[in-house]
Amino acid sequence: MDFRVNHAPVFSTLEFSLAQHEFVVAQPNSMLTMSAGISISAHVGRLDSDDESDSASEAAAGDAAATPSKPRPRQSLFGSWFGGVKSMLGGESFFTAEFRAKSDEQTVVLAPESYGDIVVLDLQPDSGYFLTRGSYLANVGSTHVRIKYGGLKGLMSKKGLFLMHATGRGNVFCQTFGAIEHRKLEADETLYVDNRFMVAFSDTVTYKLVKASESLKDSLMSGEGLINRYTGPGDVYFQTRGKPTGGILTTLIDAAF
């Protein structure tokens, strides 16, 4: 499987080149184009990606024909719908789309709903990432994307009560609003980021909601209010523009969920 980001950093698209049985898990309504040999299936809630395609490719290398991939086991009705509700609480869609190649040399192109760049996160077994609300686009490889409870800290920091936690081995792709900035924090190094701009950060990074200034008056009158303090070690990715809100009611709902 190969992928590349085209037309960055404003009108970015994500293009995949797939061999037979390889597949991409993505946010619904994100497909721009696809070739005729791609099949689409929809699933409720978060759908993990695994190495079915890798095992098929290895079999193809040893034999003349690759072994067909096994059908994905079905979740229980309750588990599926509960997963869909958790995805919505994490700021994502109730459903997940899977794009699978029925033959070799197939392509899928995804287009984010935001005007901005696409972040490619490299997952390893010993490290993962937290994705903030609305940033998830797709994932490939042996990756697991779960909704985790963020508690009151997540609510107050405008990340919502739930965060997406990506682990495993593979890649997760995030959509941003504007260009993307990347900072690698050393142990105990801190960085302050306005809550609206954070996209993703390593699960080794800790964060805390703090006042923008020591003075509450200066924090409020400067328009900054409360911001997040991130402490390393790990990576943080933030966007250069804050996504426009839909008014006071939408802001309150987004903050709660």
Secondary structure, DSSP 4 states (H G I P E B T S, - for coil): -EEEEESTTTB-EEEEEE-TT-EEEE-TT-EEEE-TTEEEEEEES-----SHHHHHHHHHHHSSSPPPPPPPPPPPHHHHHHHHHHHHHTTS-SEEEEEEESSSSEEEEE--SSSB-EEEEEEBTTB-EEE-TT-EEEEEEEEEEEEEE-HHHHHHTTS-SEEEEEEEEEEEEEE-SB-EEEEEEPTT-EEEE-GGGEEEEETT-EEEEEESSSSHHHHHHTT--EEEEEESSEEEEEESSPPPP--HHHHHHHHH-
